[in-house]
Amino acid sequence: MTYRTEIGKLGEDKACEYLVDKKFKIIERNFRRKWGELDIVVLAPDKTLVFVEVKTLQNALCGPAKGLRPEDQMTASKIKKFKRTASLYAGGHPELIDDNRGWRLDLVAITIDGIQPLTKTRKSFVVRHYQNIV
């Protein structure tokens, strides 16, 4: 596993912990198809189907001190692909969609501060949750 992949997985794990703490129900993780990937699929506490994109950066390497935030990785083309993949997933799983609420796209941005790659010791995480990004 590459260091970048390891950081991404750590971010997704932290995002799942955050979402479960907020009473979201995890439906699926890492849904992959030729046309795209969904990091996390959840049901919100109000039963809305939510597709969650997770963006993670390590503070020491490229975080806010260097002028970058995980949110900056969510480009217009990535949003378009995210939306298309979510739409195809939703179309294939109508039983998960509440007719009154529909579905939405969220972004969870995570900054990791002080991770040590060899020991995997971490000081802190900053989690920002953006709902309904499009």
CNS distance restraints for C-alpha pairs under 8 A (distance, minus, plus):
assign (resid   1 and name CA) (resid   5 and name CA) 6.17 0.50 0.50
assign (resid   1 and name CA) (resid   6 and name CA) 6.40 0.50 0.50
assign (resid   2 and name CA) (resid   6 and name CA) 6.11 0.50 0.50
assign (resid   3 and name CA) (resid   7 and name CA) 6.22 0.50 0.50
assign (resid   3 and name CA) (resid 117 and name CA) 7.73 0.50 0.50
assign (resid   4 and name CA) (resid   8 and name CA) 6.24 0.50 0.50
assign (resid   5 and name CA) (resid   9 and name CA) 6.14 0.50 0.50
assign (resid   6 and name CA) (resid  10 and name CA) 6.10 0.50 0.50
assign (resid   7 and name CA) (resid  11 and name CA) 6.15 0.50 0.50
assign (resid   7 and name CA) (resid  56 and name CA) 7.02 0.50 0.50
assign (resid   7 and name CA) (resid  57 and name CA) 7.51 0.50 0.50
assign (resid   7 and name CA) (resid  58 and name CA) 7.63 0.50 0.50
assign (resid   8 and name CA) (resid  12 and name CA) 6.21 0.50 0.50
assign (resid   8 and name CA) (resid  55 and name CA) 7.46 0.50 0.50
assign (resid   8 and name CA) (resid  56 and name CA) 6.04 0.50 0.50
assign (resid   9 and name CA) (resid  13 and name CA) 6.07 0.50 0.50
assign (resid  10 and name CA) (resid  14 and name CA) 6.21 0.50 0.50
assign (resid  11 and name CA) (resid  15 and name CA) 6.08 0.50 0.50
assign (resid  11 and name CA) (resid  54 and name CA) 7.03 0.50 0.50
assign (resid  11 and name CA) (resid  55 and name CA) 7.28 0.50 0.50
assign (resid  11 and name CA) (resid  56 and name CA) 5.50 0.50 0.50
assign (resid  11 and name CA) (resid 110 and name CA) 6.24 0.50 0.50
assign (resid  12 and name CA) (resid  16 and name CA) 6.19 0.50 0.50
assign (resid  12 and name CA) (resid  39 and name CA) 7.33 0.50 0.50
assign (resid  12 and name CA) (resid  40 and name CA) 7.96 0.50 0.50
assign (resid  12 and name CA) (resid  54 and name CA) 6.14 0.50 0.50
assign (resid  13 and name CA) (resid  17 and name CA) 6.36 0.50 0.50
assign (resid  14 and name CA) (resid  18 and name CA) 6.17 0.50 0.50
assign (resid  15 and name CA) (resid  19 and name CA) 6.11 0.50 0.50
assign (resid  15 and name CA) (resid  54 and name CA) 7.12 0.50 0.50
assign (resid  15 and name CA) (resid 108 and name CA) 6.64 0.50 0.50
assign (resid  15 and name CA) (resid 110 and name CA) 7.67 0.50 0.50
assign (resid  15 and name CA) (resid 127 and name CA) 7.61 0.50 0.50
assign (resid  16 and name CA) (resid  20 and name CA) 6.05 0.50 0.50
assign (resid  16 and name CA) (resid  26 and name CA) 7.50 0.50 0.50
assign (resid  16 and name CA) (resid  40 and name CA) 7.78 0.50 0.50
assign (resid  17 and name CA) (resid  21 and name CA) 6.14 0.50 0.50
assign (resid  18 and name CA) (resid  22 and name CA) 6.37 0.50 0.50
assign (resid  18 and name CA) (resid 127 and name CA) 7.94 0.50 0.50
assign (resid  19 and name CA) (resid  23 and name CA) 6.46 0.50 0.50
assign (resid  19 and name CA) (resid  24 and name CA) 5.28 0.50 0.50
assign (resid  19 and name CA) (resid  25 and name CA) 7.72 0.50 0.50
assign (resid  20 and name CA) (resid  24 and name CA) 5.02 0.50 0.50
assign (resid  20 and name CA) (resid  25 and name CA) 6.35 0.50 0.50
assign (resid  20 and name CA) (resid  26 and name CA) 7.37 0.50 0.50
assign (resid  22 and name CA) (resid  45 and name CA) 7.97 0.50 0.50
assign (resid  23 and name CA) (resid  44 and name CA) 7.12 0.50 0.50
assign (resid  23 and name CA) (resid  45 and name CA) 5.73 0.50 0.50
assign (resid  24 and name CA) (resid  42 and name CA) 6.19 0.50 0.50
assign (resid  24 and name CA) (resid  43 and name CA) 5.60 0.50 0.50
assign (resid  24 and name CA) (resid  44 and name CA) 4.66 0.50 0.50
assign (resid  24 and name CA) (resid  45 and name CA) 5.52 0.50 0.50
assign (resid  25 and name CA) (resid  42 and name CA) 5.31 0.50 0.50
assign (resid  25 and name CA) (resid  43 and name CA) 5.07 0.50 0.50
assign (resid  25 and name CA) (resid  44 and name CA) 6.61 0.50 0.50
assign (resid  25 and name CA) (resid  45 and name CA) 7.67 0.50 0.50
assign (resid  26 and name CA) (resid  40 and name CA) 7.30 0.50 0.50
assign (resid  26 and name CA) (resid  41 and name CA) 6.23 0.50 0.50
assign (resid  26 and name CA) (resid  42 and name CA) 4.49 0.50 0.50
assign (resid  26 and name CA) (resid  43 and name CA) 6.66 0.50 0.50
assign (resid  27 and name CA) (resid  40 and name CA) 7.67 0.50 0.50
assign (resid  27 and name CA) (resid  41 and name CA) 5.38 0.50 0.50
assign (resid  27 and name CA) (resid  42 and name CA) 5.04 0.50 0.50
assign (resid  27 and name CA) (resid  43 and name CA) 6.98 0.50 0.50
assign (resid  28 and name CA) (resid  40 and name CA) 5.89 0.50 0.50
assign (resid  28 and name CA) (resid  41 and name CA) 5.06 0.50 0.50
assign (resid  28 and name CA) (resid  42 and name CA) 6.99 0.50 0.50
assign (resid  29 and name CA) (resid  38 and name CA) 7.20 0.50 0.50
assign (resid  29 and name CA) (resid  39 and name CA) 5.56 0.50 0.50
assign (resid  29 and name CA) (resid  40 and name CA) 4.52 0.50 0.50
assign (resid  29 and name CA) (resid  41 and name CA) 6.28 0.50 0.50
assign (resid  30 and name CA) (resid  37 and name CA) 6.53 0.50 0.50
assign (resid  30 and name CA) (resid  38 and name CA) 5.60 0.50 0.50
assign (resid  30 and name CA) (resid  39 and name CA) 4.61 0.50 0.50
assign (resid  30 and name CA) (resid  40 and name CA) 6.22 0.50 0.50
assign (resid  31 and name CA) (resid  37 and name CA) 5.54 0.50 0.50
assign (resid  31 and name CA) (resid  38 and name CA) 5.09 0.50 0.50
assign (resid  31 and name CA) (resid  39 and name CA) 6.59 0.50 0.50
assign (resid  31 and name CA) (resid  40 and name CA) 7.58 0.50 0.50
assign (resid  32 and name CA) (resid  36 and name CA) 6.13 0.50 0.50
assign (resid  32 and name CA) (resid  37 and name CA) 4.43 0.50 0.50
assign (resid  32 and name CA) (resid  38 and name CA) 6.58 0.50 0.50
assign (resid  33 and name CA) (resid  37 and name CA) 6.21 0.50 0.50
assign (resid  35 and name CA) (resid  81 and name CA) 7.70 0.50 0.50
assign (resid  35 and name CA) (resid  85 and name CA) 6.80 0.50 0.50
assign (resid  36 and name CA) (resid  81 and name CA) 6.49 0.50 0.50
assign (resid  36 and name CA) (resid  82 and name CA) 7.01 0.50 0.50
assign (resid  36 and name CA) (resid  85 and name CA) 5.68 0.50 0.50
assign (resid  37 and name CA) (resid  82 and name CA) 7.31 0.50 0.50
assign (resid  37 and name CA) (resid  85 and name CA) 6.75 0.50 0.50
assign (resid  38 and name CA) (resid  51 and name CA) 6.86 0.50 0.50
assign (resid  38 and name CA) (resid  52 and name CA) 7.02 0.50 0.50
assign (resid  38 and name CA) (resid  53 and name CA) 6.62 0.50 0.50
assign (resid  38 and name CA) (resid  82 and name CA) 7.11 0.50 0.50
assign (resid  38 and name CA) (resid  85 and name CA) 7.13 0.50 0.50
assign (resid  38 and name CA) (resid  86 and name CA) 7.14 0.50 0.50
assign (resid  39 and name CA) (resid  51 and name CA) 7.74 0.50 0.50
assign (resid  39 and name CA) (resid  52 and name CA) 6.15 0.50 0.50
assign (resid  39 and name CA) (resid  53 and name CA) 5.46 0.50 0.50
assign (resid  39 and name CA) (resid  54 and name CA) 6.46 0.50 0.50
assign (resid  40 and name CA) (resid  51 and name CA) 6.07 0.50 0.50
assign (resid  40 and name CA) (resid  52 and name CA) 5.05 0.50 0.50
assign (resid  40 and name CA) (resid  53 and name CA) 6.74 0.50 0.50
assign (resid  40 and name CA) (resid  54 and name CA) 7.94 0.50 0.50
assign (resid  41 and name CA) (resid  49 and name CA) 7.45 0.50 0.50
assign (resid  41 and name CA) (resid  50 and name CA) 5.92 0.50 0.50
assign (resid  41 and name CA) (resid  51 and name CA) 4.74 0.50 0.50
assign (resid  41 and name CA) (resid  52 and name CA) 6.14 0.50 0.50
assign (resid  42 and name CA) (resid  49 and name CA) 6.06 0.50 0.50
assign (resid  42 and name CA) (resid  50 and name CA) 5.23 0.50 0.50
assign (resid  42 and name CA) (resid  51 and name CA) 6.46 0.50 0.50
assign (resid  42 and name CA) (resid  52 and name CA) 7.59 0.50 0.50
assign (resid  43 and name CA) (resid  47 and name CA) 5.32 0.50 0.50
assign (resid  43 and name CA) (resid  48 and name CA) 5.59 0.50 0.50
assign (resid  43 and name CA) (resid  49 and name CA) 4.74 0.50 0.50
assign (resid  43 and name CA) (resid  50 and name CA) 5.88 0.50 0.50
assign (resid  44 and name CA) (resid  48 and name CA) 5.18 0.50 0.50
assign (resid  44 and name CA) (resid  49 and name CA) 6.41 0.50 0.50
assign (resid  44 and name CA) (resid  50 and name CA) 6.58 0.50 0.50
assign (resid  47 and name CA) (resid  98 and name CA) 6.88 0.50 0.50
assign (resid  47 and name CA) (resid 101 and name CA) 7.79 0.50 0.50
assign (resid  48 and name CA) (resid  97 and name CA) 6.83 0.50 0.50
assign (resid  48 and name CA) (resid  98 and name CA) 6.44 0.50 0.50
assign (resid  48 and name CA) (resid 101 and name CA) 5.63 0.50 0.50
assign (resid  48 and name CA) (resid 102 and name CA) 6.28 0.50 0.50
assign (resid  48 and name CA) (resid 103 and name CA) 5.69 0.50 0.50
assign (resid  48 and name CA) (resid 104 and name CA) 7.49 0.50 0.50
assign (resid  49 and name CA) (resid  96 and name CA) 6.48 0.50 0.50
assign (resid  49 and name CA) (resid  97 and name CA) 5.93 0.50 0.50
assign (resid  49 and name CA) (resid  98 and name CA) 7.64 0.50 0.50
assign (resid  49 and name CA) (resid 102 and name CA) 6.80 0.50 0.50
assign (resid  49 and name CA) (resid 103 and name CA) 4.65 0.50 0.50
assign (resid  49 and name CA) (resid 104 and name CA) 6.58 0.50 0.50
assign (resid  50 and name CA) (resid 103 and name CA) 5.65 0.50 0.50
assign (resid  50 and name CA) (resid 104 and name CA) 5.06 0.50 0.50
assign (resid  50 and name CA) (resid 105 and name CA) 5.84 0.50 0.50
assign (resid  50 and name CA) (resid 106 and name CA) 6.78 0.50 0.50
assign (resid  51 and name CA) (resid  86 and name CA) 6.54 0.50 0.50
assign (resid  51 and name CA) (resid 103 and name CA) 7.76 0.50 0.50
assign (resid  51 and name CA) (resid 104 and name CA) 6.36 0.50 0.50
assign (resid  51 and name CA) (resid 105 and name CA) 4.97 0.50 0.50
assign (resid  51 and name CA) (resid 106 and name CA) 6.09 0.50 0.50
assign (resid  52 and name CA) (resid 105 and name CA) 6.10 0.50 0.50
assign (resid  52 and name CA) (resid 106 and name CA) 4.82 0.50 0.50
assign (resid  52 and name CA) (resid 107 and name CA) 5.52 0.50 0.50
assign (resid  52 and name CA) (resid 108 and name CA) 6.78 0.50 0.50
assign (resid  53 and name CA) (resid  82 and name CA) 7.80 0.50 0.50
assign (resid  53 and name CA) (resid 105 and name CA) 7.77 0.50 0.50
assign (resid  53 and name CA) (resid 106 and name CA) 6.38 0.50 0.50
assign (resid  53 and name CA) (resid 107 and name CA) 4.90 0.50 0.50
assign (resid  53 and name CA) (resid 108 and name CA) 6.24 0.50 0.50
assign (resid  54 and name CA) (resid 107 and name CA) 5.95 0.50 0.50
assign (resid  54 and name CA) (resid 108 and name CA) 4.90 0.50 0.50
assign (resid  54 and name CA) (resid 109 and name CA) 5.89 0.50 0.50
assign (resid  54 and name CA) (resid 110 and name CA) 7.49 0.50 0.50
assign (resid  55 and name CA) (resid  70 and name CA) 5.21 0.50 0.50
assign (resid  55 and name CA) (resid  71 and name CA) 6.62 0.50 0.50
assign (resid  55 and name CA) (resid  73 and name CA) 6.99 0.50 0.50
assign (resid  55 and name CA) (resid  74 and name CA) 7.73 0.50 0.50
assign (resid  55 and name CA) (resid 107 and name CA) 7.55 0.50 0.50
assign (resid  55 and name CA) (resid 108 and name CA) 6.45 0.50 0.50
assign (resid  55 and name CA) (resid 109 and name CA) 4.92 0.50 0.50
assign (resid  55 and name CA) (resid 110 and name CA) 6.22 0.50 0.50
assign (resid  56 and name CA) (resid  70 and name CA) 5.37 0.50 0.50
assign (resid  56 and name CA) (resid 109 and name CA) 5.93 0.50 0.50
assign (resid  56 and name CA) (resid 110 and name CA) 4.69 0.50 0.50
assign (resid  56 and name CA) (resid 111 and name CA) 5.80 0.50 0.50
assign (resid  56 and name CA) (resid 112 and name CA) 7.39 0.50 0.50
assign (resid  57 and name CA) (resid  61 and name CA) 7.86 0.50 0.50
assign (resid  57 and name CA) (resid  62 and name CA) 6.67 0.50 0.50
assign (resid  57 and name CA) (resid  63 and name CA) 6.22 0.50 0.50
assign (resid  57 and name CA) (resid  69 and name CA) 7.03 0.50 0.50
assign (resid  57 and name CA) (resid  70 and name CA) 5.51 0.50 0.50
assign (resid  57 and name CA) (resid 110 and name CA) 6.52 0.50 0.50
assign (resid  57 and name CA) (resid 111 and name CA) 5.09 0.50 0.50
assign (resid  57 and name CA) (resid 112 and name CA) 6.25 0.50 0.50
assign (resid  58 and name CA) (resid  62 and name CA) 6.20 0.50 0.50
assign (resid  58 and name CA) (resid  63 and name CA) 5.94 0.50 0.50
assign (resid  58 and name CA) (resid 111 and name CA) 5.68 0.50 0.50
assign (resid  58 and name CA) (resid 112 and name CA) 4.66 0.50 0.50
assign (resid  58 and name CA) (resid 113 and name CA) 6.15 0.50 0.50
assign (resid  58 and name CA) (resid 114 and name CA) 7.77 0.50 0.50
assign (resid  58 and name CA) (resid 115 and name CA) 7.52 0.50 0.50
assign (resid  59 and name CA) (resid  63 and name CA) 3.80 0.50 0.50
assign (resid  59 and name CA) (resid  64 and name CA) 6.60 0.50 0.50
assign (resid  59 and name CA) (resid  65 and name CA) 7.34 0.50 0.50
assign (resid  59 and name CA) (resid 111 and name CA) 5.91 0.50 0.50
assign (resid  59 and name CA) (resid 112 and name CA) 5.61 0.50 0.50
assign (resid  59 and name CA) (resid 113 and name CA) 5.06 0.50 0.50
assign (resid  59 and name CA) (resid 114 and name CA) 7.24 0.50 0.50
assign (resid  60 and name CA) (resid  65 and name CA) 7.88 0.50 0.50
assign (resid  60 and name CA) (resid 113 and name CA) 6.65 0.50 0.50
assign (resid  60 and name CA) (resid 114 and name CA) 6.77 0.50 0.50
assign (resid  61 and name CA) (resid  66 and name CA) 7.90 0.50 0.50
assign (resid  62 and name CA) (resid  66 and name CA) 5.50 0.50 0.50
assign (resid  62 and name CA) (resid  67 and name CA) 7.53 0.50 0.50
assign (resid  62 and name CA) (resid  68 and name CA) 6.02 0.50 0.50
assign (resid  62 and name CA) (resid  69 and name CA) 7.78 0.50 0.50
assign (resid  63 and name CA) (resid  67 and name CA) 6.56 0.50 0.50
assign (resid  63 and name CA) (resid  68 and name CA) 5.11 0.50 0.50
assign (resid  63 and name CA) (resid  69 and name CA) 5.62 0.50 0.50
assign (resid  63 and name CA) (resid  70 and name CA) 7.73 0.50 0.50
assign (resid  63 and name CA) (resid 111 and name CA) 6.99 0.50 0.50
assign (resid  64 and name CA) (resid  68 and name CA) 5.00 0.50 0.50
assign (resid  64 and name CA) (resid  69 and name CA) 5.63 0.50 0.50
assign (resid  68 and name CA) (resid  72 and name CA) 6.63 0.50 0.50
assign (resid  69 and name CA) (resid  73 and name CA) 7.72 0.50 0.50
assign (resid  69 and name CA) (resid 111 and name CA) 7.51 0.50 0.50
assign (resid  70 and name CA) (resid  74 and name CA) 7.79 0.50 0.50
assign (resid  70 and name CA) (resid 109 and name CA) 5.44 0.50 0.50
assign (resid  70 and name CA) (resid 110 and name CA) 6.49 0.50 0.50
assign (resid  70 and name CA) (resid 111 and name CA) 6.85 0.50 0.50
assign (resid  71 and name CA) (resid 109 and name CA) 5.91 0.50 0.50
assign (resid  74 and name CA) (resid  78 and name CA) 5.98 0.50 0.50
assign (resid  74 and name CA) (resid  79 and name CA) 6.54 0.50 0.50
assign (resid  75 and name CA) (resid  79 and name CA) 6.23 0.50 0.50
assign (resid  76 and name CA) (resid  80 and name CA) 6.20 0.50 0.50
assign (resid  77 and name CA) (resid  81 and name CA) 6.28 0.50 0.50
assign (resid  78 and name CA) (resid  82 and name CA) 5.95 0.50 0.50
assign (resid  79 and name CA) (resid  83 and name CA) 5.99 0.50 0.50
assign (resid  79 and name CA) (resid 134 and name CA) 7.97 0.50 0.50
assign (resid  80 and name CA) (resid  84 and name CA) 6.21 0.50 0.50
assign (resid  81 and name CA) (resid  85 and name CA) 6.12 0.50 0.50
assign (resid  82 and name CA) (resid  86 and name CA) 6.09 0.50 0.50
assign (resid  83 and name CA) (resid  87 and name CA) 6.06 0.50 0.50
assign (resid  83 and name CA) (resid 105 and name CA) 7.29 0.50 0.50
assign (resid  84 and name CA) (resid  88 and name CA) 6.29 0.50 0.50
assign (resid  85 and name CA) (resid  89 and name CA) 6.20 0.50 0.50
assign (resid  86 and name CA) (resid  90 and name CA) 6.01 0.50 0.50
assign (resid  86 and name CA) (resid 105 and name CA) 7.87 0.50 0.50
assign (resid  87 and name CA) (resid  91 and name CA) 6.09 0.50 0.50
assign (resid  88 and name CA) (resid  92 and name CA) 6.37 0.50 0.50
assign (resid  89 and name CA) (resid  93 and name CA) 6.32 0.50 0.50
assign (resid  90 and name CA) (resid  94 and name CA) 6.15 0.50 0.50
assign (resid  90 and name CA) (resid  96 and name CA) 7.71 0.50 0.50
assign (resid  90 and name CA) (resid  97 and name CA) 7.37 0.50 0.50
assign (resid  90 and name CA) (resid 103 and name CA) 7.77 0.50 0.50
assign (resid  93 and name CA) (resid  97 and name CA) 7.46 0.50 0.50
assign (resid  97 and name CA) (resid 101 and name CA) 7.47 0.50 0.50
assign (resid  97 and name CA) (resid 102 and name CA) 5.61 0.50 0.50
assign (resid  97 and name CA) (resid 103 and name CA) 6.67 0.50 0.50
assign (resid  98 and name CA) (resid 102 and name CA) 5.53 0.50 0.50
assign (resid  98 and name CA) (resid 103 and name CA) 7.99 0.50 0.50
assign (resid 104 and name CA) (resid 131 and name CA) 7.77 0.50 0.50
assign (resid 104 and name CA) (resid 132 and name CA) 5.44 0.50 0.50
assign (resid 105 and name CA) (resid 131 and name CA) 6.78 0.50 0.50
assign (resid 105 and name CA) (resid 132 and name CA) 5.00 0.50 0.50
assign (resid 105 and name CA) (resid 133 and name CA) 5.85 0.50 0.50
assign (resid 105 and name CA) (resid 134 and name CA) 6.79 0.50 0.50
assign (resid 106 and name CA) (resid 129 and name CA) 7.25 0.50 0.50
assign (resid 106 and name CA) (resid 130 and name CA) 5.61 0.50 0.50
assign (resid 106 and name CA) (resid 131 and name CA) 4.54 0.50 0.50
assign (resid 106 and name CA) (resid 132 and name CA) 5.21 0.50 0.50
assign (resid 106 and name CA) (resid 133 and name CA) 5.71 0.50 0.50
assign (resid 107 and name CA) (resid 129 and name CA) 5.92 0.50 0.50
assign (resid 107 and name CA) (resid 130 and name CA) 5.09 0.50 0.50
assign (resid 107 and name CA) (resid 131 and name CA) 6.58 0.50 0.50
assign (resid 107 and name CA) (resid 133 and name CA) 6.93 0.50 0.50
assign (resid 108 and name CA) (resid 127 and name CA) 6.82 0.50 0.50
assign (resid 108 and name CA) (resid 128 and name CA) 5.69 0.50 0.50
assign (resid 108 and name CA) (resid 129 and name CA) 4.54 0.50 0.50
assign (resid 108 and name CA) (resid 130 and name CA) 6.26 0.50 0.50
assign (resid 109 and name CA) (resid 127 and name CA) 5.84 0.50 0.50
assign (resid 109 and name CA) (resid 128 and name CA) 5.13 0.50 0.50
assign (resid 109 and name CA) (resid 129 and name CA) 6.45 0.50 0.50
assign (resid 110 and name CA) (resid 125 and name CA) 6.62 0.50 0.50
assign (resid 110 and name CA) (resid 126 and name CA) 5.55 0.50 0.50
assign (resid 110 and name CA) (resid 127 and name CA) 4.68 0.50 0.50
assign (resid 110 and name CA) (resid 128 and name CA) 6.44 0.50 0.50
assign (resid 111 and name CA) (resid 125 and name CA) 5.70 0.50 0.50
assign (resid 111 and name CA) (resid 126 and name CA) 5.09 0.50 0.50
assign (resid 111 and name CA) (resid 127 and name CA) 6.73 0.50 0.50
assign (resid 112 and name CA) (resid 122 and name CA) 7.60 0.50 0.50
assign (resid 112 and name CA) (resid 123 and name CA) 7.91 0.50 0.50
assign (resid 112 and name CA) (resid 124 and name CA) 6.20 0.50 0.50
assign (resid 112 and name CA) (resid 125 and name CA) 4.75 0.50 0.50
assign (resid 112 and name CA) (resid 126 and name CA) 6.60 0.50 0.50
assign (resid 113 and name CA) (resid 122 and name CA) 6.92 0.50 0.50
assign (resid 113 and name CA) (resid 123 and name CA) 5.91 0.50 0.50
assign (resid 113 and name CA) (resid 124 and name CA) 5.33 0.50 0.50
assign (resid 113 and name CA) (resid 125 and name CA) 6.09 0.50 0.50
assign (resid 113 and name CA) (resid 126 and name CA) 7.92 0.50 0.50
assign (resid 114 and name CA) (resid 121 and name CA) 7.93 0.50 0.50
assign (resid 114 and name CA) (resid 122 and name CA) 5.53 0.50 0.50
assign (resid 114 and name CA) (resid 123 and name CA) 5.20 0.50 0.50
assign (resid 114 and name CA) (resid 124 and name CA) 6.97 0.50 0.50
assign (resid 115 and name CA) (resid 120 and name CA) 6.17 0.50 0.50
assign (resid 115 and name CA) (resid 121 and name CA) 5.68 0.50 0.50
assign (resid 115 and name CA) (resid 122 and name CA) 4.28 0.50 0.50
assign (resid 115 and name CA) (resid 123 and name CA) 6.51 0.50 0.50
assign (resid 116 and name CA) (resid 120 and name CA) 5.13 0.50 0.50
assign (resid 116 and name CA) (resid 121 and name CA) 5.42 0.50 0.50
assign (resid 116 and name CA) (resid 122 and name CA) 6.49 0.50 0.50
assign (resid 117 and name CA) (resid 121 and name CA) 7.60 0.50 0.50
